[in-house]
Each structure stands twice: as C-alpha cells, then as structure tokens.
Amino acid sequence: MVTTGNRAVETRELILATAERLFAERGVFAVSNRQVGEEAGQGNNFAVGYHFGTKADLVRAIVRRHTEPMERTRARMLAEVEHSREPRDWVACLVRPYTAHLAELGNPTWFARFSAQVMTDPGLRRTTVDEALATEPMRRIVDGLNRCLPAVPLPVHLERGAMARNLISHTLAEREAALAAGAPTSKPSWDAAATSLIDAIVGLLLAPVTPTGA
C-alpha cells in the first residue's frame, strides 16, 4: 500500500533526479522550476516550490543528496590518514570519495556536470563550497592538508585552493560527459582518473612560487 508520505518521498526524489539532469545538461539558470516539474511529470506548476522552496534550496538539496554518501567514505579514509604528513594522503581524501561515488552510481550520471554548472555561478558556488567545507570530515581534511603544505603567501594559498576545486570539478565533469556519450576517455576507470587528478593537484599545491614581478 502506497501512503501519502511514501508518495511525497517518491515525488521529492523524482524532482531531485530530474532537476540534477536538467541542470547538468542545460545550466542551472537556463532551467525554471516549472520546467523541472513538467519534466518530472508533475501537473502542479508549483510542485518544485512546494517541496523545495527556491531554486537555491533545490540546488542545496541535490548537493546534500550526494554529499552524505561521500562524507561517509571520507570519514573512513580519515581514520587511516589522521596522522599523515603526506599531502597526497589528504588530497586523496578530497578526490577519491567523489570518484568512488560516481563509479557506484553507474552510467550515465549527471552529478559531476551539475556540480560544474553550479561552480560557474558566484552565488551558488559560494553557498555550495561553504556547505561542503562545513562538514566535520572536510574541516579535518583541510586542516590536515594545510599542515603538510609549505608556507606560501595567503593570496597564493587561496588561489591554489580555487584552482584545485576547479580542476576537480571540470575534470570529473568532462569524464562524466564522455562516458554518458559513449566517447573515449583518457583513463580506463574512475579510480585511475582519481589517481591522475591527485597527481595534478599535489603538483599544483607544492609548486614553487614565482616572486611578483619576476
């Protein structure tokens, strides 16, 4: 027997999955709440707003839907690297939960492309980055990584952090899009893609700093 509560949960999940796909394919602000509702088969034009509120609330709900399983993986990885002084161990805690989650979802997926679309909007990017960094595992990872990195000027540190986020976001989105299209990829698996990405980020974070004006 399907109860009203069960139907509401199913409707929310359908809206989330539909919004994630449409946002990934077309961009967040190119898609209205009404279009999401129509694509999800909701006759009520206000269904998305009823279940989630604003579009920003809907975006946050999609992020949280994926963040929870990734954070569980990060917590397990943290237990193994808690006292490490190797930047690579901490960068792996950032990257591998993401790629493992995408691998578990199968193909096609849309979350990496959705995340890349969100990163192009300043307001949504700030909201989602702040929310991601607010979790206990992420705070511990950032603290552990910072302890391992050489001292650099704060603007350089912040800039490289932004570069690393963009590298993760767009590299995974491009691989996800290629897999969805059945196109060739440079790496045979998400695990191999994670290794390559970790190599690049560690190199970025440990790179020498050229003096200003040199």
Phi and psi restraints in degrees (value plus and minus 20) as a CYANA .aco file:
   2 VAL   PHI    -111.2   -71.2
   2 VAL   PSI      99.7   139.7
   3 THR   PHI    -111.5   -71.5
   3 THR   PSI     147.7   187.7
   4 THR   PHI     -80.7   -40.7
   4 THR   PSI     -59.7   -19.7
   5 GLY   PHI     -82.7   -42.7
   5 GLY   PSI     -61.8   -21.8
   6 ASN   PHI     -84.5   -44.5
   6 ASN   PSI     -61.0   -21.0
   7 ARG   PHI     -83.1   -43.1
   7 ARG   PSI     -59.0   -19.0
   8 ALA   PHI     -84.1   -44.1
   8 ALA   PSI     -62.2   -22.2
   9 VAL   PHI     -83.6   -43.6
   9 VAL   PSI     -64.6   -24.6
  10 GLU   PHI     -82.6   -42.6
  10 GLU   PSI     -60.5   -20.5
  11 THR   PHI     -84.0   -44.0
  11 THR   PSI     -64.3   -24.3
  12 ARG   PHI     -80.1   -40.1
  12 ARG   PSI     -64.5   -24.5
  13 GLU   PHI     -84.5   -44.5
  13 GLU   PSI     -59.7   -19.7
  14 LEU   PHI     -85.0   -45.0
  14 LEU   PSI     -62.5   -22.5
  15 ILE   PHI     -83.7   -43.7
  15 ILE   PSI     -63.9   -23.9
  16 LEU   PHI     -80.0   -40.0
  16 LEU   PSI     -67.6   -27.6
  17 ALA   PHI     -83.9   -43.9
  17 ALA   PSI     -60.8   -20.8
  18 THR   PHI     -87.2   -47.2
  18 THR   PSI     -65.2   -25.2
  19 ALA   PHI     -82.6   -42.6
  19 ALA   PSI     -62.5   -22.5
  20 GLU   PHI     -78.4   -38.4
  20 GLU   PSI     -65.4   -25.4
  21 ARG   PHI     -86.1   -46.1
  21 ARG   PSI     -66.4   -26.4
  22 LEU   PHI     -86.0   -46.0
  22 LEU   PSI     -62.4   -22.4
  23 PHE   PHI     -83.0   -43.0
  23 PHE   PSI     -59.1   -19.1
  24 ALA   PHI     -84.9   -44.9
  24 ALA   PSI     -60.4   -20.4
  25 GLU   PHI    -101.8   -61.8
  25 GLU   PSI     -54.1   -14.1
  26 ARG   PHI    -138.1   -98.1
  26 ARG   PSI     -35.8     4.2
  27 GLY   PHI      81.8   121.8
  27 GLY   PSI     128.3   168.3
  28 VAL   PHI     -84.1   -44.1
  28 VAL   PSI     -66.3   -26.3
  29 PHE   PHI    -108.4   -68.4
  29 PHE   PSI     -20.8    19.2
  30 ALA   PHI    -106.7   -66.7
  30 ALA   PSI     -27.4    12.6
  31 VAL   PHI    -140.0  -100.0
  31 VAL   PSI     106.0   146.0
  32 SER   PHI    -109.8   -69.8
  32 SER   PSI     141.9   181.9
  33 ASN   PHI     -80.1   -40.1
  33 ASN   PSI     -55.2   -15.2
  34 ARG   PHI     -84.0   -44.0
  34 ARG   PSI     -62.0   -22.0
  35 GLN   PHI     -83.4   -43.4
  35 GLN   PSI     -59.3   -19.3
  36 VAL   PHI     -81.1   -41.1
  36 VAL   PSI     -66.6   -26.6
  37 GLY   PHI     -81.5   -41.5
  37 GLY   PSI     -64.2   -24.2
  38 GLU   PHI     -82.1   -42.1
  38 GLU   PSI     -64.5   -24.5
  39 GLU   PHI     -85.6   -45.6
  39 GLU   PSI     -49.2    -9.2
  40 ALA   PHI    -105.4   -65.4
  40 ALA   PSI     -16.8    23.2
  41 GLY   PHI      57.6    97.6
  41 GLY   PSI       4.2    44.2
  42 GLN   PHI    -114.3   -74.3
  42 GLN   PSI      99.8   139.8
  43 GLY   PHI     -89.6   -49.6
  43 GLY   PSI     -46.5    -6.5
  44 ASN   PHI    -102.6   -62.6
  44 ASN   PSI     101.1   141.1
  45 ASN   PHI     -84.7   -44.7
  45 ASN   PSI     -37.1     2.9
  46 PHE   PHI    -125.8   -85.8
  46 PHE   PSI      -3.0    37.0
  47 ALA   PHI     -82.0   -42.0
  47 ALA   PSI     -62.9   -22.9
  48 VAL   PHI     -84.5   -44.5
  48 VAL   PSI     -66.0   -26.0
  49 GLY   PHI     -83.7   -43.7
  49 GLY   PSI     -57.1   -17.1
  50 TYR   PHI     -83.0   -43.0
  50 TYR   PSI     -63.2   -23.2
  51 HIS   PHI    -104.1   -64.1
  51 HIS   PSI     -48.7    -8.7
  52 PHE   PHI    -148.9  -108.9
  52 PHE   PSI     -37.1     2.9
  53 GLY   PHI      69.4   109.4
  53 GLY   PSI    -148.0  -108.0
  54 THR   PHI     -99.9   -59.9
  54 THR   PSI     150.9   190.9
  55 LYS   PHI     -83.2   -43.2
  55 LYS   PSI     -58.0   -18.0
  56 ALA   PHI     -80.5   -40.5
  56 ALA   PSI     -58.9   -18.9
  57 ASP   PHI     -84.6   -44.6
  57 ASP   PSI     -58.4   -18.4
  58 LEU   PHI     -84.9   -44.9
  58 LEU   PSI     -63.2   -23.2
  59 VAL   PHI     -80.1   -40.1
  59 VAL   PSI     -65.6   -25.6
  60 ARG   PHI     -80.8   -40.8
  60 ARG   PSI     -58.9   -18.9
  61 ALA   PHI     -84.8   -44.8
  61 ALA   PSI     -58.7   -18.7
  62 ILE   PHI     -84.7   -44.7
  62 ILE   PSI     -64.7   -24.7
  63 VAL   PHI     -79.4   -39.4
  63 VAL   PSI     -67.0   -27.0
  64 ARG   PHI     -84.2   -44.2
  64 ARG   PSI     -53.3   -13.3
  65 ARG   PHI     -78.4   -38.4
  65 ARG   PSI     -53.6   -13.6
  66 HIS   PHI    -118.2   -78.2
  66 HIS   PSI     -47.5    -7.5
  67 THR   PHI     -83.9   -43.9
  67 THR   PSI     -59.9   -19.9
  68 GLU   PHI     -77.9   -37.9
  68 GLU   PSI     -70.6   -30.6
  69 PRO   PHI     -86.1   -46.1
  69 PRO   PSI     -53.5   -13.5
  70 MET   PHI     -87.5   -47.5
  70 MET   PSI     -57.4   -17.4
  71 GLU   PHI     -88.1   -48.1
  71 GLU   PSI     -52.0   -12.0
  72 ARG   PHI     -83.8   -43.8
  72 ARG   PSI     -60.3   -20.3
  73 THR   PHI     -86.1   -46.1
  73 THR   PSI     -62.7   -22.7
  74 ARG   PHI     -80.9   -40.9
  74 ARG   PSI     -59.7   -19.7
  75 ALA   PHI     -82.9   -42.9
  75 ALA   PSI     -58.7   -18.7
  76 ARG   PHI     -87.4   -47.4
  76 ARG   PSI     -61.2   -21.2
  77 MET   PHI     -86.0   -46.0
  77 MET   PSI     -56.9   -16.9
  78 LEU   PHI     -80.0   -40.0
  78 LEU   PSI     -56.7   -16.7
  79 ALA   PHI     -81.7   -41.7
  79 ALA   PSI     -43.4    -3.4
  80 GLU   PHI    -112.4   -72.4
  80 GLU   PSI     -39.4     0.6
  81 VAL   PHI    -140.7  -100.7
  81 VAL   PSI      -9.6    30.4
  82 GLU   PHI     -68.6   -28.6
  82 GLU   PSI     -57.4   -17.4
  83 HIS   PHI    -129.2   -89.2
  83 HIS   PSI      -4.9    35.1
  84 SER   PHI     -90.3   -50.3
  84 SER   PSI     126.5   166.5
  85 ARG   PHI    -131.4   -91.4
  85 ARG   PSI      -4.5    35.5
  86 GLU   PHI    -120.1   -80.1
  86 GLU   PSI      97.9   137.9
  87 PRO   PHI     -74.0   -34.0
  87 PRO   PSI     -54.7   -14.7
  88 ARG   PHI     -79.5   -39.5
  88 ARG   PSI     -57.7   -17.7
  89 ASP   PHI     -82.4   -42.4
  89 ASP   PSI     -60.7   -20.7
  90 TRP   PHI     -95.7   -55.7
  90 TRP   PSI     -56.9   -16.9
  91 VAL   PHI     -84.2   -44.2
  91 VAL   PSI     -57.4   -17.4
  92 ALA   PHI     -79.6   -39.6
  92 ALA   PSI     -55.7   -15.7
  93 CYS   PHI     -86.6   -46.6
  93 CYS   PSI     -44.6    -4.6
  94 LEU   PHI     -99.0   -59.0
  94 LEU   PSI     -61.9   -21.9
  95 VAL   PHI    -110.3   -70.3
  95 VAL   PSI     -68.4   -28.4
  96 ARG   PHI     -85.2   -45.2
  96 ARG   PSI     -55.3   -15.3
  97 PRO   PHI     -80.9   -40.9
  97 PRO   PSI     -54.9   -14.9
  98 TYR   PHI     -86.8   -46.8
  98 TYR   PSI     -71.4   -31.4
  99 THR   PHI     -88.7   -48.7
  99 THR   PSI     -55.2   -15.2
 100 ALA   PHI     -84.9   -44.9
 100 ALA   PSI     -58.1   -18.1
 101 HIS   PHI     -84.9   -44.9
 101 HIS   PSI     -64.3   -24.3
 102 LEU   PHI     -82.6   -42.6
 102 LEU   PSI     -59.1   -19.1
 103 ALA   PHI     -83.8   -43.8
 103 ALA   PSI     -60.2   -20.2
 104 GLU   PHI     -87.6   -47.6
 104 GLU   PSI     -50.1   -10.1
 105 LEU   PHI     -91.4   -51.4
 105 LEU   PSI     -39.9     0.1
 106 GLY   PHI      65.1   105.1
 106 GLY   PSI    -179.3  -139.3
 107 ASN   PHI    -158.0  -118.0
 107 ASN   PSI     112.0   152.0
 108 PRO   PHI    -105.3   -65.3
 108 PRO   PSI     136.9   176.9
 109 THR   PHI    -144.3  -104.3
 109 THR   PSI     143.3   183.3
 110 TRP   PHI    -149.1  -109.1
 110 TRP   PSI     -27.3    12.7
 111 PHE   PHI     -85.0   -45.0
 111 PHE   PSI     -60.1   -20.1
 112 ALA   PHI     -84.2   -44.2
 112 ALA   PSI     -61.7   -21.7
 113 ARG   PHI     -90.1   -50.1
 113 ARG   PSI     -58.1   -18.1
 114 PHE   PHI     -77.9   -37.9
 114 PHE   PSI     -67.4   -27.4
 115 SER   PHI     -81.8   -41.8
 115 SER   PSI     -60.3   -20.3
 116 ALA   PHI     -84.7   -44.7
 116 ALA   PSI     -58.0   -18.0
 117 GLN   PHI     -84.4   -44.4
 117 GLN   PSI     -61.8   -21.8
 118 VAL   PHI     -82.2   -42.2
 118 VAL   PSI     -57.3   -17.3
 119 MET   PHI     -86.3   -46.3
 119 MET   PSI     -35.8     4.2
 120 THR   PHI    -102.9   -62.9
 120 THR   PSI     -31.9     8.1
 121 ASP   PHI    -124.0   -84.0
 121 ASP   PSI     100.7   140.7
 122 PRO   PHI     -76.6   -36.6
 122 PRO   PSI     -64.1   -24.1
 123 GLY   PHI     -86.2   -46.2
 123 GLY   PSI     -69.0   -29.0
 124 LEU   PHI     -88.4   -48.4
 124 LEU   PSI     -56.3   -16.3
 125 ARG   PHI     -80.8   -40.8
 125 ARG   PSI     -66.8   -26.8
 126 ARG   PHI     -82.4   -42.4
 126 ARG   PSI     -61.7   -21.7
 127 THR   PHI     -83.2   -43.2
 127 THR   PSI     -68.0   -28.0
 128 THR   PHI     -92.5   -52.5
 128 THR   PSI     -56.6   -16.6
 129 VAL   PHI     -85.0   -45.0
 129 VAL   PSI     -65.2   -25.2
 130 ASP   PHI     -81.0   -41.0
 130 ASP   PSI     -61.1   -21.1
 131 GLU   PHI     -86.3   -46.3
 131 GLU   PSI     -61.4   -21.4
 132 ALA   PHI     -84.3   -44.3
 132 ALA   PSI     -61.6   -21.6
 133 LEU   PHI     -94.8   -54.8
 133 LEU   PSI     -30.5     9.5
 134 ALA   PHI    -101.1   -61.1
 134 ALA   PSI     -33.9     6.1
 135 THR   PHI     -94.4   -54.4
 135 THR   PSI     131.1   171.1
 136 GLU   PHI     -81.2   -41.2
 136 GLU   PSI     -67.0   -27.0
 137 PRO   PHI     -77.6   -37.6
 137 PRO   PSI     -61.9   -21.9
 138 MET   PHI     -87.5   -47.5
 138 MET   PSI     -58.6   -18.6
 139 ARG   PHI     -82.0   -42.0
 139 ARG   PSI     -61.8   -21.8
 140 ARG   PHI     -87.9   -47.9
 140 ARG   PSI     -56.7   -16.7
 141 ILE   PHI     -86.2   -46.2
 141 ILE   PSI     -67.1   -27.1
 142 VAL   PHI     -81.1   -41.1
 142 VAL   PSI     -63.5   -23.5
 143 ASP   PHI     -82.7   -42.7
 143 ASP   PSI     -64.2   -24.2
 144 GLY   PHI     -84.6   -44.6
 144 GLY   PSI     -60.5   -20.5
 145 LEU   PHI     -85.8   -45.8
 145 LEU   PSI     -63.6   -23.6
 146 ASN   PHI     -81.9   -41.9
 146 ASN   PSI     -52.3   -12.3
 147 ARG   PHI     -86.3   -46.3
 147 ARG   PSI     -44.2    -4.2
 148 CYS   PHI    -113.5   -73.5
 148 CYS   PSI     -35.8     4.2
 149 LEU   PHI    -106.1   -66.1
 149 LEU   PSI     128.4   168.4
 150 PRO   PHI     -86.2   -46.2
 150 PRO   PSI     133.2   173.2
 151 ALA   PHI     -89.7   -49.7
 151 ALA   PSI     107.1   147.1
 152 VAL   PHI    -154.8  -114.8
 152 VAL   PSI     140.9   180.9
 153 PRO   PHI     -76.2   -36.2
 153 PRO   PSI     124.8   164.8
 154 LEU   PHI     -74.1   -34.1
 154 LEU   PSI     -64.1   -24.1
 155 PRO   PHI     -79.5   -39.5
 155 PRO   PSI     -56.2   -16.2
 156 VAL   PHI     -87.6   -47.6
 156 VAL   PSI     -62.7   -22.7
 157 HIS   PHI     -79.1   -39.1
 157 HIS   PSI     -67.4   -27.4
 158 LEU   PHI     -86.6   -46.6
 158 LEU   PSI     -60.4   -20.4
 159 GLU   PHI     -82.9   -42.9
 159 GLU   PSI     -62.9   -22.9
 160 ARG   PHI     -88.9   -48.9
 160 ARG   PSI     -53.2   -13.2
 161 GLY   PHI     -82.2   -42.2
 161 GLY   PSI     -62.4   -22.4
 162 ALA   PHI     -85.0   -45.0
 162 ALA   PSI     -60.7   -20.7
 163 MET   PHI     -80.7   -40.7
 163 MET   PSI     -63.2   -23.2
 164 ALA   PHI     -83.6   -43.6
 164 ALA   PSI     -62.3   -22.3
 165 ARG   PHI     -81.5   -41.5
 165 ARG   PSI     -63.6   -23.6
 166 ASN   PHI     -86.6   -46.6
 166 ASN   PSI     -57.6   -17.6
 167 LEU   PHI     -83.0   -43.0
 167 LEU   PSI     -65.7   -25.7
 168 ILE   PHI     -81.2   -41.2
 168 ILE   PSI     -71.5   -31.5
 169 SER   PHI     -78.8   -38.8
 169 SER   PSI     -72.5   -32.5
 170 HIS   PHI     -99.0   -59.0
 170 HIS   PSI     -51.5   -11.5
 171 THR   PHI     -84.7   -44.7
 171 THR   PSI     -65.3   -25.3
 172 LEU   PHI     -89.8   -49.8
 172 LEU   PSI     -56.1   -16.1
 173 ALA   PHI     -84.2   -44.2
 173 ALA   PSI     -61.3   -21.3
 174 GLU   PHI     -85.5   -45.5
 174 GLU   PSI     -59.8   -19.8
 175 ARG   PHI     -87.0   -47.0
 175 ARG   PSI     -62.3   -22.3
 176 GLU   PHI     -79.9   -39.9
 176 GLU   PSI     -63.9   -23.9
 177 ALA   PHI     -83.6   -43.6
 177 ALA   PSI     -61.0   -21.0
 178 ALA   PHI     -84.3   -44.3
 178 ALA   PSI     -63.1   -23.1
 179 LEU   PHI     -83.2   -43.2
 179 LEU   PSI     -62.0   -22.0
 180 ALA   PHI     -83.5   -43.5
 180 ALA   PSI     -52.8   -12.8
 181 ALA   PHI    -107.9   -67.9
 181 ALA   PSI     -23.7    16.3
 182 GLY   PHI      51.8    91.8
 182 GLY   PSI       2.4    42.4
 183 ALA   PHI    -108.5   -68.5
 183 ALA   PSI     139.8   179.8
 184 PRO   PHI     -83.7   -43.7
 184 PRO   PSI     128.6   168.6
 185 THR   PHI    -143.5  -103.5
 185 THR   PSI     136.8   176.8
 186 SER   PHI     -94.9   -54.9
 186 SER   PSI     -41.4    -1.4
 187 LYS   PHI    -143.1  -103.1
 187 LYS   PSI     126.8   166.8
 188 PRO   PHI     -97.3   -57.3
 188 PRO   PSI     -34.5     5.5
 189 SER   PHI    -173.3  -133.3
 189 SER   PSI     144.7   184.7
 190 TRP   PHI     -83.6   -43.6
 190 TRP   PSI     -54.7   -14.7
 191 ASP   PHI     -83.2   -43.2
 191 ASP   PSI     -64.4   -24.4
 192 ALA   PHI     -85.9   -45.9
 192 ALA   PSI     -57.8   -17.8
 193 ALA   PHI     -83.8   -43.8
 193 ALA   PSI     -58.2   -18.2
 194 ALA   PHI     -82.8   -42.8
 194 ALA   PSI     -63.2   -23.2
 195 THR   PHI     -80.1   -40.1
 195 THR   PSI     -65.1   -25.1
 196 SER   PHI     -83.7   -43.7
 196 SER   PSI     -60.9   -20.9
 197 LEU   PHI     -86.7   -46.7
 197 LEU   PSI     -60.6   -20.6
 198 ILE   PHI     -82.5   -42.5
 198 ILE   PSI     -63.3   -23.3
 199 ASP   PHI     -73.6   -33.6
 199 ASP   PSI     -68.0   -28.0
 200 ALA   PHI     -86.2   -46.2
 200 ALA   PSI     -62.4   -22.4
 201 ILE   PHI     -89.1   -49.1
 201 ILE   PSI     -61.5   -21.5
 202 VAL   PHI     -81.1   -41.1
 202 VAL   PSI     -63.0   -23.0
 203 GLY   PHI     -80.8   -40.8
 203 GLY   PSI     -61.0   -21.0
 204 LEU   PHI     -82.7   -42.7
 204 LEU   PSI     -67.1   -27.1
 205 LEU   PHI     -91.1   -51.1
 205 LEU   PSI     -46.9    -6.9
 206 LEU   PHI    -119.1   -79.1
 206 LEU   PSI     -17.7    22.3
 207 ALA   PHI     -83.5   -43.5
 207 ALA   PSI     127.5   167.5
 208 PRO   PHI     -86.0   -46.0
 208 PRO   PSI     137.8   177.8
 209 VAL   PHI    -125.1   -85.1
 209 VAL   PSI     100.3   140.3
 210 THR   PHI     -97.4   -57.4
 210 THR   PSI     107.5   147.5
 211 PRO   PHI     -77.0   -37.0
 211 PRO   PSI     123.4   163.4
 212 THR   PHI     -78.7   -38.7
 212 THR   PSI     111.2   151.2
 213 GLY   PHI      69.3   109.3
 213 GLY   PSI     -22.1    17.9
